[in-house]
Amino acid sequence: MISAEVNERLTRVGPGTPGGRVLRQYWQPIALVDELDAKRPVRAVRALGQDFVLFRDEAGRLGLLDRDCPHRNADLAFGRLEDGGLRCPFHGWLFDVQGQCLDTPAEPEGSTLCTRIRQRSYPVEIRSGIVFAFLGEGAAPPFPALDCFTAPDTHVFAFKGLISCNWLQALEVGIDPAHASFLHRFFEDGDAAQSYGKQFRATSDGSDLPMTYVLREYARPRIEVENTDYGLRVTALRTINDATTHVRVTNLVFPQAFVIPMSAEMTITQWHMPVDDTHTYWVAIFTSFAKPVDKAQMRAQRLESYSLPDYLPKLGRHNDYGFDPDEQATATYTGMGEDINVHDQWAVESQGAIQDRTRENLASSDKAIAANRRLLLRAMAAMEEGRPPALMQDAEATRRIIGPATIDTMAPTAEWESRWRDAVARRRGAAPWAPPALAAE
């Protein structure tokens, strides 16, 4: 349980808030590249409680500008792509991707007004199908060499979906290893041949037991949390018998991503990008090791649950998340279908738009959640003292961060600490693109 003041501090992301200042020191996944694959590549973007316009100019360059025209604040998301930039339809003011005003055509001949006008622009980078933006002050930090950024385009797939709640509770479900045994419980194990692209439906590394069975039958994991150069490593240990332990290693990449295993072949790196204080996009990169990703199948699976162009969930509070009491009695623990994202969406949205943590009672299984909150509060305090957040702000150290290692595997109980690393090394060894070792190990 925490105070209302601390809860406010942890959750608010607008300009000038302690949390907003921290998040603005890190690259934010503001859009999918797919969102600009249109005849008119212009998208309104809302992130961290601010409004922007993202566009690709005629030369293919990307720009991210404040959304309100600096003339009289009309909406640049309705602008015209022409003459080397984005032109406001109100009075024709034209801006390039750097925010420089190129033309003020309604002004008198010879006017130099446009030389004195600049719309604020923000650095943008494309990584693995996602447009990332740096929304803070000063120089942008380097990107860590995470697997999802290192793998070639053939081995990654990006997608996203909207959640109607605060970003922190959306993140916290992903660093909670205990919930999967309940929220994502299936009463029957599916056909492994039909598990591609689906979380918790395949078998673990080194085992013929499907993850659905492991989670369902071994619901009391021992959880260990370690501080790392990138955030936290979270290990959930489920004792299968005296000789064998199931090891699930997941990671928090500070401040708002987690890296988890999807199957023996694929991992998920998922950010939780605050639209504002009460709406969040999960933005994920699915990374495959030995085999290229079947992007068509992955996309088709996810479009069964999300609608374009805004990636809105088809199930939600408006239709009780598809809840079926007969299904809850016989097939799934939630009665909300097989899509893991729907389960998570219900869990975090049902906590309220911003969870009231003054009413919660953390348990021993919530070690990672408590540890992450401490990291956030320390980062906020550092910024208030004029220092950068500690994690991934040093360029040289950040470039050495690779991985991070994540796995579901069976291991001899006495050797689990070395065996899960062996499983990670074996999988990486089969990947034509992966570095042979993890700098953090």
C-alpha positions in Angstrom: 0.0 0.0 0.0 1.3 3.4 -0.9 0.1 7.0 -0.2 -2.1 8.9 -2.6 0.8 11.4 -3.1 3.2 8.6 -4.2 0.6 7.1 -6.4 0.1 10.4 -8.1 3.9 10.8 -8.5 4.3 7.3 -10.1 1.4 7.5 -12.6 1.2 11.1 -14.1 3.1 11.6 -17.3 2.2 15.1 -18.6 4.8 17.9 -19.2 6.5 18.9 -16.0 5.4 15.9 -13.9 8.1 13.8 -12.2 7.1 10.7 -14.2 6.7 12.6 -17.4 10.2 14.0 -17.1 11.7 10.6 -16.6 9.8 9.0 -19.5 10.9 11.9 -21.8 14.5 10.8 -21.2 13.9 7.6 -23.1 12.8 6.8 -26.7 9.0 6.4 -27.0 7.4 4.0 -29.5 4.9 6.5 -31.0 3.7 4.6 -34.0 4.1 1.6 -36.2 5.8 2.1 -39.6 2.7 0.4 -41.1 0.7 3.4 -40.0 2.5 5.6 -42.6 2.0 3.1 -45.4 -0.8 5.1 -46.9 -1.4 7.4 -49.9 -1.2 10.3 -47.4 1.5 9.4 -44.8 0.4 11.8 -42.0 -0.7 10.6 -38.6 -1.9 12.4 -35.5 0.0 11.1 -32.5 -0.7 11.6 -28.8 2.0 10.6 -26.4 2.7 11.5 -22.8 -0.3 13.9 -22.8 1.0 15.9 -25.7 -0.3 16.1 -29.3 2.0 15.7 -32.3 1.8 15.2 -36.1 4.0 12.5 -37.6 4.6 12.6 -41.4 6.8 11.5 -44.2 7.6 14.2 -46.7 7.9 13.8 -50.5 11.6 12.8 -50.2 10.7 10.0 -47.7 12.1 11.8 -44.6 10.2 11.4 -41.3 9.2 14.4 -39.2 7.5 14.8 -35.9 6.2 18.2 -35.0 3.9 19.8 -32.3 0.4 19.4 -33.8 -0.8 23.0 -33.4 0.3 25.4 -36.1 2.4 28.2 -34.5 0.4 30.8 -36.5 -3.0 30.5 -34.9 -2.9 26.9 -33.6 -4.9 25.1 -36.3 -4.5 21.3 -36.6 -1.5 20.3 -38.7 -2.7 16.7 -38.8 -4.9 17.9 -41.6 -2.0 19.5 -43.4 -1.1 19.1 -47.1 2.0 17.3 -48.1 3.6 19.5 -50.7 6.6 21.6 -51.6 9.0 19.8 -49.3 7.0 19.7 -46.1 3.6 19.9 -44.4 1.5 22.9 -45.2 -1.3 24.2 -42.9 -4.6 24.5 -44.7 -5.6 27.6 -42.7 -3.1 30.1 -44.1 -0.7 28.0 -46.0 2.3 28.1 -43.6 4.7 25.4 -44.6 7.0 23.4 -42.3 9.8 20.9 -43.1 10.6 17.8 -41.0 12.9 19.9 -38.8 10.1 22.3 -38.0 11.6 25.1 -40.1 9.0 27.4 -41.6 9.6 27.4 -45.4 6.8 29.6 -46.6 4.2 32.1 -45.3 2.3 32.7 -48.5 -0.3 35.1 -47.2 2.3 37.6 -46.1 3.4 40.6 -48.2 5.9 39.9 -51.0 9.4 40.0 -49.5 8.3 39.2 -45.9 11.0 37.5 -43.9 8.6 36.3 -41.2 9.1 32.6 -42.0 12.8 32.9 -41.2 11.9 33.7 -37.6 9.3 31.0 -37.2 10.1 27.4 -36.1 7.7 24.7 -35.1 9.2 22.4 -32.4 10.4 19.1 -33.9 11.5 15.9 -32.3 14.1 13.3 -33.2 12.6 10.1 -34.7 14.2 6.8 -35.5 12.8 3.6 -37.1 13.7 0.4 -35.4 12.2 -3.0 -36.3 8.9 -1.7 -37.7 8.4 1.0 -35.0 8.8 4.8 -35.1 10.5 5.9 -31.9 10.6 9.5 -30.9 12.7 11.3 -28.3 10.4 13.9 -26.6 12.8 15.2 -23.9 15.4 18.0 -23.7 19.0 17.7 -24.8 20.6 14.9 -26.7 18.7 11.7 -27.2 20.2 8.6 -25.6 21.6 5.7 -27.7 19.5 2.7 -28.4 20.6 -0.4 -26.5 21.5 -3.4 -28.8 18.4 -5.4 -27.7 17.7 -8.5 -29.7 14.6 -6.9 -31.1 16.7 -4.1 -32.6 19.6 -6.4 -33.7 17.5 -9.0 -35.6 17.0 -8.4 -39.3 13.6 -7.3 -40.6 12.8 -10.9 -41.7 13.0 -12.0 -38.1 10.9 -9.3 -36.4 7.2 -8.3 -36.4 5.7 -5.2 -34.8 2.1 -4.6 -33.6 0.2 -2.6 -31.0 -3.1 -2.2 -29.2 -4.9 0.4 -27.1 -5.6 -0.1 -23.4 -7.9 2.3 -21.5 -5.9 2.8 -18.3 -2.7 4.2 -16.9 0.6 3.1 -18.3 2.0 1.8 -15.0 -0.7 -0.8 -14.3 -0.4 -1.9 -17.9 3.3 -2.5 -17.4 3.0 -4.1 -14.0 0.9 -7.0 -15.3 3.9 -8.0 -17.5 6.4 -8.1 -14.7 4.1 -10.2 -12.5 5.1 -13.9 -13.0 2.4 -15.3 -10.7 -0.7 -14.0 -12.6 -0.1 -16.3 -15.6 -1.1 -19.4 -13.6 -4.6 -17.9 -13.1 -5.4 -15.2 -15.6 -4.0 -17.2 -18.5 -5.1 -20.6 -17.4 -6.5 -23.0 -19.9 -8.3 -26.2 -18.7 -7.2 -28.2 -21.7 -3.9 -28.2 -23.5 -4.1 -27.2 -27.1 -2.4 -28.8 -30.1 1.2 -27.7 -30.2 1.0 -27.6 -34.0 -1.5 -24.8 -33.7 0.6 -22.7 -31.2 2.5 -20.5 -33.6 2.1 -16.8 -32.7 0.3 -17.6 -29.5 1.7 -17.1 -26.0 1.6 -19.9 -23.4 0.4 -22.5 -26.0 3.7 -24.1 -27.0 6.1 -26.3 -25.0 9.0 -25.1 -23.0 12.6 -25.5 -24.1 13.8 -29.0 -23.3 10.3 -30.3 -22.4 7.3 -32.0 -24.0 5.0 -30.3 -21.4 2.9 -27.5 -22.8 3.2 -24.2 -21.0 -0.6 -24.3 -20.3 0.0 -27.5 -18.3 3.0 -26.0 -16.4 1.2 -22.9 -15.5 -2.0 -24.6 -14.5 -0.6 -27.4 -12.4 2.3 -25.5 -10.7 0.7 -22.2 -9.6 3.1 -21.3 -6.7 6.3 -20.0 -8.3 9.3 -18.9 -6.2 10.2 -15.5 -7.6 13.6 -13.9 -7.6 14.4 -10.4 -8.7 17.8 -9.0 -9.6 18.9 -5.5 -10.5 20.6 -5.3 -13.9 22.2 -2.6 -16.1 18.9 -2.3 -18.0 16.4 -2.7 -15.2 15.4 -6.0 -13.6 15.7 -9.7 -14.3 12.7 -11.6 -12.9 13.0 -15.4 -12.5 10.0 -17.6 -11.6 10.8 -21.1 -10.4 8.2 -23.9 -10.5 9.2 -27.1 -8.8 8.0 -30.0 -11.1 9.4 -32.7 -8.9 12.5 -33.3 -6.7 14.8 -33.5 -9.7 13.3 -30.9 -12.1 12.4 -27.2 -12.0 10.7 -25.1 -14.6 12.6 -21.8 -15.0 11.0 -18.7 -16.6 13.2 -15.7 -17.0 11.7 -12.4 -17.9 13.0 -8.8 -17.8 12.0 -5.3 -17.1 13.7 -2.9 -19.5 13.5 0.4 -17.7 11.3 2.4 -17.7 8.4 0.9 -19.6 9.2 -2.3 -21.5 9.4 -6.0 -20.7 11.1 -8.8 -22.5 9.5 -12.2 -22.1 9.5 -15.6 -23.9 6.7 -16.3 -26.3 7.9 -19.8 -27.3 11.1 -21.7 -27.5 11.7 -19.9 -30.8 10.3 -16.4 -30.3 10.5 -13.6 -27.7 8.3 -10.5 -27.1 9.7 -7.0 -26.3 6.7 -4.9 -25.3 6.6 -1.2 -24.4 3.8 0.6 -22.7 3.5 4.0 -24.2 1.3 6.4 -22.3 -1.1 8.2 -24.6 -2.0 10.3 -21.6 -2.7 9.5 -17.9 -5.6 7.2 -18.7 -4.8 5.5 -22.0 -1.9 3.4 -23.1 -0.7 1.6 -26.2 1.1 -1.6 -25.8 3.7 -1.7 -28.6 5.4 -5.0 -29.2 8.2 -6.5 -31.3 8.1 -10.2 -31.8 11.6 -11.5 -32.4 12.4 -14.9 -33.9 15.8 -16.6 -33.6 16.4 -19.4 -36.1 13.5 -18.9 -38.5 12.0 -15.8 -40.2 8.7 -14.6 -38.8 5.5 -15.4 -40.7 4.4 -11.8 -40.6 1.2 -12.5 -42.6 0.0 -15.0 -40.0 1.1 -12.9 -37.0 -0.8 -9.9 -38.4 -3.9 -11.9 -39.3 -4.1 -13.4 -35.8 -3.9 -10.0 -34.2 -6.3 -8.3 -36.5 -8.9 -10.8 -35.2 -8.8 -8.8 -31.9 -7.9 -5.3 -33.1 -9.4 -2.8 -35.6 -7.6 -0.4 -37.8 -6.6 2.4 -38.2 -6.2 3.1 -34.5 -5.6 -0.5 -33.3 -8.6 -0.4 -31.0 -9.6 -3.7 -29.2 -12.7 -5.3 -30.5 -13.4 -6.7 -27.0 -13.5 -4.4 -23.9 -15.6 -2.9 -21.2 -18.2 -2.0 -23.8 -19.0 -5.7 -24.4 -17.8 -7.3 -21.1 -14.6 -8.4 -22.8 -16.6 -11.2 -24.5 -17.2 -12.9 -21.2 -18.9 -16.2 -21.4 -19.8 -18.0 -18.2 -20.0 -21.4 -19.8 -16.5 -20.9 -21.2 -15.3 -19.9 -17.7 -16.7 -23.0 -16.3 -15.2 -25.4 -18.8 -12.4 -23.9 -20.9 -10.6 -20.8 -19.6 -10.1 -19.2 -16.2 -11.5 -15.9 -17.3 -14.2 -16.9 -19.8 -12.8 -14.3 -22.1 -11.5 -16.3 -25.0 -8.0 -17.4 -25.8 -6.3 -14.0 -26.6 -3.8 -13.3 -23.8 -4.1 -9.6 -24.5 -7.8 -9.6 -23.7 -7.1 -11.2 -20.4 -4.5 -8.6 -19.5 -6.7 -5.8 -20.8 -9.5 -6.8 -18.5 -7.2 -7.2 -15.5 -5.6 -3.7 -15.8 -8.7 -1.8 -17.0 -10.8 -3.3 -14.2 -8.4 -1.6 -11.7 -9.7 1.8 -12.8 -8.4 4.4 -15.2 -5.6 5.0 -12.7 -5.3 2.3 -10.1 -5.8 3.5 -6.5 -2.8 1.9 -4.9 -3.8 3.2 -1.5 -6.2 0.3 -1.5 -3.8 -2.5 -2.6 -2.0 -5.0 -0.5 1.2 -6.3 -2.2 2.2 -9.9 -1.5 5.5 -11.8 -1.8 4.8 -12.6 -5.4 4.8 -8.8 -6.2 8.6 -8.4 -5.7 9.2 -7.2 -9.2 6.4 -4.7 -9.0 7.7 -3.2 -5.8 11.3 -3.2 -7.2 10.2 -1.4 -10.3 8.4 1.3 -8.3 11.6 1.9 -6.4 13.5 2.3 -9.6 11.0 4.9 -10.9 11.0 6.9 -7.7 14.8 6.9 -7.6 14.9 8.1 -11.3 12.4 10.9 -10.4 14.5 12.0 -7.5 17.6 12.0 -9.6 16.1 14.3 -12.2 14.8 16.7 -9.5 18.4 16.8 -8.2 19.7 17.7 -11.7 21.0 14.3 -12.6 19.9 11.9 -15.3 18.1 8.7 -14.4 20.7 6.0 -13.7 19.6 3.3 -16.2 20.6 3.4 -19.9 21.7 7.0 -19.9 25.5 6.4 -20.3 26.1 5.9 -24.0 29.0 3.4 -23.8 27.3 1.2 -21.2 24.0 1.2 -23.0 25.6 0.1 -26.3 26.9 -3.0 -24.4 23.4 -4.1 -23.4 22.2 -6.9 -25.6 19.5 -9.5 -25.2 18.3 -9.5 -22.6 18.1 -13.2 -21.9 14.6 -14.6 -21.6 13.5 -18.2 -21.6 11.0 -20.9 -20.5 13.0 -24.1 -19.9 13.1 -27.2 -17.8 16.3 -27.7 -15.8 17.7 -30.0 -13.2 16.8 -28.5 -9.9 20.4 -28.4 -8.6 21.7 -26.8 -11.7 18.9 -24.4 -12.8 21.0 -21.3 -12.6 23.5 -22.5 -15.2 21.1 -24.6 -17.3 18.8 -21.7 -18.2 21.8 -19.8 -19.5 22.8 -22.9 -21.5 19.3 -22.9 -23.1 19.6 -19.2 -24.0 23.1 -19.8 -25.5 21.8 -22.8 -27.5 18.9 -20.7 -29.0 21.2 -17.8 -29.8 23.7 -20.1 -31.4 21.0 -21.2 -33.8 20.3 -17.7 -34.9 22.2 -16.3 -37.9 22.0 -12.8 -36.6 22.5 -13.0 -32.8 25.7 -12.1 -31.0 27.3 -15.2 -29.5 27.3 -14.0 -25.9 25.4 -11.7 -23.6 27.5 -8.9 -22.1 25.2 -8.8 -19.0 25.9 -12.4 -18.1 
